[in-house]
Amino acid sequence: MSGGAGGRDARGAPVAVLGAGSWGTALAMHLGRTGVPVRMWARDPGLAVSIRTARENSRYLPGLSLPDGVAVSGDAGEVLADCGTVLVAVPSHFVEAVLESVGSCVPPGTVLVSATKGLEPRQGLRMSELLARRLSGRPVAVLSGPSFAREVARARPTALVVACADSAVAVDLQRRLAGPALRLYTNRDVVGVELGGALKNVMAIAAGLLDGLALGENARAALITRGLAEIVRLGVAVGAQPATFSGLAGLGDLVLTCTGFQSRNHALGREIARGRALGQVEAATPMVAEGVRTVSSALRMAREAGVAMPICEEVAAVLFDGKPVAEALAALLAREPRPEEERVPHP
């Protein structure tokens, strides 16, 4: 893209979307409506055939028709050929395998955009770090913010943020990817935008646990507020800008996923609080609740940074150690009293 570090002019080139889940499909539908040539790749060849034939993703977004401008294929080479921008919209624990499989098909100079809200589970890498390592020499950006896929697919008003260390690349993406129903803001704080998008999923599980026990709106408001403080502590410790967490990728996304009943992470927390096992909840839907895998990576990052994350600790104990939800809540309430204003560590 013009002005990008190593990017080529991609404004007339197709946009490739890697991932045909709910979010990848929603982004492809949005782009198709705006007239951008878009190709969507599905890891499952059968799903690609189904979507292409029915012009609908009945597995992830049933009842919504794809615009005519959206091409769908299970052939990565076909999808990625001559593309100018690649949106990566697969679950975080699949991203590395996908890049290993299709990375050689990505043209040099293509702008890479992570639309995945999670952390790589093996090393705890942010998605932009993983993209930069696997597909070096290409500009990398991040797309995040409060967004339920079905609402984007239905062209409901949405505001997101596109973050890139190269502001010229971010501005080009802003112009290319925005539309009448999707407003984009730019940000240079890639670390903060990614961590806000990833960690809000853990807090949404926590909010779901509270709501599953019917503990009330006061409890949910307290959880969201203290969850944000926890996210900011870790973010600042690893180099993010505090102001980012007051924006769309921070507070905006956190509020949506902790209060909106379309949230997969919130729904998972509710079901666990009602007595269902993690494996049962995950097996009941093709959708992925990113917070389940993110919490372990977040706690690893927090330990390395010397940051306390008590809410994440209790969520992990409930998910992986079988700790009763009521006991986890009691542990949080029994913590030593402290001032609300905290001194956050600086990188």
C-alpha positions as MATLAB code, in Angstrom:
seq = 'MSGGAGGRDARGAPVAVLGAGSWGTALAMHLGRTGVPVRMWARDPGLAVSIRTARENSRYLPGLSLPDGVAVSGDAGEVLADCGTVLVAVPSHFVEAVLESVGSCVPPGTVLVSATKGLEPRQGLRMSELLARRLSGRPVAVLSGPSFAREVARARPTALVVACADSAVAVDLQRRLAGPALRLYTNRDVVGVELGGALKNVMAIAAGLLDGLALGENARAALITRGLAEIVRLGVAVGAQPATFSGLAGLGDLVLTCTGFQSRNHALGREIARGRALGQVEAATPMVAEGVRTVSSALRMAREAGVAMPICEEVAAVLFDGKPVAEALAALLAREPRPEEERVPHP';
ca = [
       0.000    0.000    0.000;
       1.169    3.491   -0.657;
       3.225    4.859    2.180;
       3.547    1.445    3.872;
       6.879    0.036    4.919;
       7.396   -2.425    2.115;
       3.708   -2.283    1.084;
       2.564   -1.955   -2.503;
      -0.427   -0.043   -3.831;
      -3.270   -2.387   -2.929;
      -6.258   -0.134   -3.495;
      -7.276   -1.885   -6.706;
      -6.140   -5.366   -5.678;
      -8.452   -7.980   -4.143;
      -8.705   -8.410   -0.395;
      -8.231  -11.973    0.831;
     -10.001  -13.144    3.993;
      -8.439  -16.190    5.627;
     -11.145  -17.889    7.640;
     -14.787  -18.651    6.902;
     -16.092  -18.635   10.449;
     -18.600  -16.052   11.622;
     -16.104  -13.163   11.803;
     -14.319  -13.883    8.536;
     -17.651  -14.249    6.771;
     -18.979  -11.024    8.281;
     -15.904   -9.081    7.164;
     -16.131  -10.547    3.669;
     -19.806   -9.605    3.478;
     -19.053   -6.064    4.586;
     -16.315   -5.663    1.989;
     -18.479   -7.202   -0.708;
     -21.190   -4.639   -0.029;
     -18.733   -1.759   -0.390;
     -17.591   -2.920   -3.822;
     -14.146   -4.124   -2.771;
     -13.184   -7.330   -4.625;
     -12.966   -9.918   -1.849;
     -12.056  -13.601   -1.758;
     -12.693  -15.755    1.309;
     -10.724  -18.913    2.075;
     -12.211  -21.778    4.105;
      -9.954  -24.368    5.740;
     -12.733  -26.914    5.302;
     -13.194  -27.566    1.555;
     -16.697  -28.842    2.196;
     -17.656  -25.596    3.882;
     -16.230  -23.652    0.935;
     -18.398  -25.630   -1.492;
     -21.465  -25.197    0.719;
     -21.027  -21.418    1.017;
     -20.255  -20.996   -2.664;
     -23.295  -23.040   -3.702;
     -25.845  -21.617   -1.274;
     -24.348  -18.099   -1.080;
     -24.826  -18.434    2.669;
     -22.650  -19.641    5.536;
     -25.272  -21.856    7.134;
     -22.800  -23.221    9.687;
     -21.765  -19.898   11.230;
     -24.118  -17.165    9.983;
     -27.318  -18.896    8.912;
     -30.004  -16.852    7.206;
     -27.693  -14.189    5.757;
     -26.869  -14.075    2.038;
     -23.397  -13.248    0.746;
     -23.118  -10.286   -1.623;
     -22.340  -11.156   -5.237;
     -18.846   -9.669   -4.936;
     -17.654  -12.285   -2.420;
     -15.801  -15.242   -3.947;
     -15.302  -18.339   -1.776;
     -12.734  -21.093   -2.203;
     -10.872  -23.811   -0.357;
      -7.845  -23.196   -2.590;
      -5.497  -20.803   -0.772;
      -3.421  -20.165   -3.864;
      -6.496  -19.042   -5.761;
      -7.651  -16.782   -2.938;
      -4.272  -15.172   -2.266;
      -3.086  -14.659   -5.838;
      -2.364  -10.977   -6.530;
      -4.145   -9.855   -3.360;
      -3.135   -6.549   -1.814;
      -4.467   -7.105    1.704;
      -4.923  -10.275    3.741;
      -7.340  -10.311    6.669;
      -6.534  -13.173    9.025;
      -9.758  -14.182   10.772;
      -9.163  -17.678   12.116;
      -9.131  -18.646   15.823;
      -5.850  -17.845   17.531;
      -4.878  -21.464   18.154;
      -5.160  -22.207   14.421;
      -3.274  -19.184   13.083;
       0.216  -20.697   13.192;
      -0.891  -23.864   11.384;
      -2.745  -21.815    8.772;
       0.320  -19.656    8.122;
       2.489  -22.750    7.776;
      -0.007  -24.173    5.293;
      -0.747  -21.147    3.111;
       1.979  -18.625    3.900;
       3.978  -19.420    0.763;
       0.989  -18.245   -1.298;
       0.971  -14.732    0.190;
       2.503  -12.280   -2.323;
       5.471  -10.147   -1.206;
       4.462   -6.669   -0.087;
       0.932   -7.713    0.841;
      -0.435   -5.926    3.901;
      -1.317   -8.397    6.665;
      -4.207   -7.548    8.984;
      -4.932   -9.628   12.066;
      -8.642   -9.717   12.825;
      -8.119  -12.425   15.453;
      -8.715  -11.533   19.101;
      -6.492  -13.883   21.027;
      -2.944  -14.924   21.854;
      -0.928  -17.734   20.328;
      -1.213  -20.508   22.935;
       2.212  -22.157   22.604;
       4.416  -19.100   23.161;
       1.856  -16.484   24.174;
       2.626  -14.325   21.143;
       0.314  -11.597   19.967;
      -1.076  -12.270   16.499;
       0.894   -9.414   14.928;
       4.104  -10.905   16.335;
       3.223  -14.289   14.875;
       2.411  -12.789   11.475;
       5.655  -10.807   11.436;
       7.672  -13.920   12.251;
       5.980  -16.223    9.760;
       5.575  -13.729    6.912;
       8.446  -11.327    7.440;
       8.997   -8.235    5.341;
       5.317   -7.371    5.027;
       3.449   -4.573    6.833;
       1.331   -5.892    9.720;
      -1.777   -4.235   11.167;
      -4.517   -5.186   13.613;
      -8.298   -4.768   13.350;
     -10.211   -4.787   16.626;
     -13.039   -3.214   18.576;
     -16.607   -3.907   19.733;
     -18.156   -6.066   17.044;
     -20.519   -8.995   16.988;
     -20.152  -10.760   13.653;
     -23.852  -11.068   12.925;
     -24.382   -7.324   13.331;
     -21.499   -6.507   10.972;
     -22.873   -9.054    8.507;
     -26.273   -7.329    8.687;
     -24.691   -3.907    8.124;
     -25.570   -2.641   11.597;
     -23.535    0.459   12.581;
     -20.142   -0.524   14.006;
     -16.944    1.332   14.897;
     -13.576   -0.413   14.965;
      -9.927    0.535   15.184;
      -7.128   -0.390   12.793;
      -3.705   -0.272   14.425;
      -0.306   -0.230   12.755;
       3.093    1.105   13.718;
       3.194    2.728   10.273;
       0.471    5.358   10.344;
       0.398    5.570    6.531;
      -0.510    1.889    6.311;
      -3.241    2.388    8.926;
      -4.709    5.328    6.999;
      -4.716    3.357    3.740;
      -6.504    0.476    5.471;
      -8.946    2.907    7.038;
      -9.905    4.217    3.608;
      -9.997    0.810    1.953;
     -11.871   -1.221    4.562;
     -14.406    1.270    5.933;
     -17.961    1.563    4.658;
     -21.265    3.299    5.350;
     -22.013    1.004    8.308;
     -18.437    0.431    9.457;
     -16.438    3.387   10.757;
     -12.720    2.879   11.299;
     -10.355    4.823   13.526;
      -6.565    4.536   13.359;
      -4.128    3.891   16.186;
      -0.373    3.300   16.339;
      -0.517    1.297   19.603;
      -0.564   -2.237   18.202;
       0.278   -3.801   21.574;
      -2.584   -2.098   23.391;
      -5.142   -2.787   20.676;
      -4.246   -6.472   20.560;
      -4.180   -6.989   24.308;
      -7.465   -5.171   24.759;
      -9.086   -7.384   22.151;
      -7.653  -10.577   23.618;
      -8.093   -9.980   27.345;
     -11.656   -8.739   27.129;
     -12.610  -12.321   26.225;
     -11.311  -13.552   29.577;
     -13.271  -10.846   31.384;
     -16.369  -11.785   29.399;
     -16.077  -15.347   30.718;
     -15.839  -13.907   34.223;
     -18.922  -11.765   33.616;
     -20.748  -14.830   32.329;
     -19.836  -16.703   35.507;
     -21.376  -13.908   37.571;
     -24.492  -13.743   35.443;
     -24.842  -17.524   35.521;
     -25.133  -17.257   39.292;
     -27.603  -14.360   38.907;
     -25.491  -12.104   41.128;
     -26.876   -8.883   39.711;
     -25.898   -5.826   37.736;
     -23.826   -4.266   40.524;
     -21.530   -7.273   40.451;
     -21.229   -7.119   36.663;
     -20.353   -3.408   36.742;
     -17.690   -4.031   39.383;
     -16.270   -6.908   37.358;
     -16.031   -4.826   34.186;
     -14.352   -1.949   36.010;
     -11.817   -4.062   37.868;
     -11.294   -6.170   34.771;
     -10.337   -3.060   32.845;
      -7.859   -2.104   35.593;
      -6.329   -5.571   35.304;
      -6.011   -5.283   31.521;
      -4.407   -1.848   31.786;
      -1.867   -3.086   34.360;
      -0.648   -5.816   32.073;
      -0.842   -3.705   28.938;
       1.243   -0.847   30.310;
       3.771   -3.303   31.757;
       4.442   -4.735   28.290;
       4.557   -1.433   26.423;
       0.985   -0.410   25.601;
      -0.337    3.129   25.926;
      -2.858    3.568   28.782;
      -5.170    5.721   26.633;
      -5.738    2.839   24.209;
      -7.717    0.966   26.847;
     -10.220    3.812   27.093;
     -10.982    3.410   23.395;
     -12.801    1.014   21.117;
     -10.365   -1.888   21.472;
     -10.340   -1.527   25.254;
     -13.404   -0.283   27.099;
     -15.658   -0.489   24.053;
     -15.007   -4.153   23.349;
     -14.928   -5.033   27.042;
     -18.386   -3.582   27.682;
     -19.858   -5.279   24.629;
     -18.561   -8.749   25.392;
     -19.348   -8.555   29.106;
     -22.932   -7.402   28.614;
     -24.025   -8.599   25.185;
     -25.746  -11.950   25.057;
     -24.307  -12.650   21.598;
     -20.883  -13.021   23.232;
     -19.564  -16.585   22.980;
     -17.255  -16.045   25.949;
     -20.032  -14.658   28.117;
     -22.287  -17.555   27.139;
     -19.563  -20.057   28.030;
     -19.163  -18.506   31.481;
     -22.918  -18.605   32.085;
     -23.171  -22.273   31.181;
     -20.227  -23.252   33.387;
     -21.742  -21.360   36.322;
     -24.921  -23.364   35.778;
     -23.029  -26.606   36.210;
     -21.932  -27.671   32.731;
     -18.356  -28.822   32.121;
     -16.034  -26.838   29.884;
     -15.750  -29.669   27.376;
     -19.523  -29.998   27.139;
     -20.005  -26.292   26.489;
     -17.303  -26.147   23.826;
     -18.574  -29.285   22.095;
     -22.098  -27.883   21.823;
     -21.182  -25.164   19.293;
     -18.857  -24.746   16.309;
     -18.028  -21.267   17.594;
     -14.757  -20.709   19.494;
     -14.643  -18.860   22.807;
     -11.175  -17.313   22.540;
     -10.950  -16.468   26.232;
     -10.506  -20.119   27.216;
      -7.123  -20.332   25.521;
      -6.161  -16.705   26.050;
      -6.271  -16.844   29.847;
      -3.278  -19.184   30.158;
      -1.180  -17.070   27.778;
      -2.210  -13.898   29.621;
      -1.182  -15.338   32.974;
       2.179  -16.401   31.550;
       2.698  -12.866   30.251;
       1.645  -11.414   33.615;
       4.094  -13.589   35.535;
       6.929  -12.529   33.250;
       5.957   -8.864   33.696;
       5.458   -9.137   37.461;
       1.804   -8.087   37.249;
      -1.064   -9.382   39.396;
      -4.181  -10.517   37.495;
      -6.525  -11.935   40.138;
      -9.609  -12.135   37.921;
      -7.707  -14.070   35.256;
      -6.294  -16.345   37.957;
      -9.766  -17.215   39.218;
     -11.155  -17.725   35.717;
      -8.332  -20.156   34.988;
      -8.970  -21.989   38.272;
     -12.638  -22.439   37.364;
     -11.950  -23.518   33.784;
      -9.019  -25.857   34.307;
      -8.908  -26.828   37.990;
     -12.600  -27.371   38.635;
     -12.801  -24.633   41.267;
     -16.437  -23.868   42.116;
     -17.550  -20.498   40.782;
     -18.796  -19.366   44.198;
     -15.383  -20.112   45.726;
     -13.642  -18.139   42.989;
     -15.889  -15.161   43.670;
     -15.275  -15.461   47.413;
     -11.524  -15.458   46.796;
     -11.775  -12.204   44.846;
     -13.932  -10.555   47.508;
     -11.562  -11.670   50.278;
      -8.516  -10.002   48.749;
      -6.744   -7.420   50.901;
      -8.386   -3.981   50.694;
      -6.447   -1.487   48.597;
      -6.773    2.017   47.119;
      -8.622    2.206   43.828;
      -5.968    4.433   42.278;
      -3.072    2.188   41.398;
       0.444    2.851   40.317;
       0.925    0.882   37.142;
       4.378   -0.388   36.161;
       6.102    1.269   33.238;
       7.965   -0.641   30.569;
];
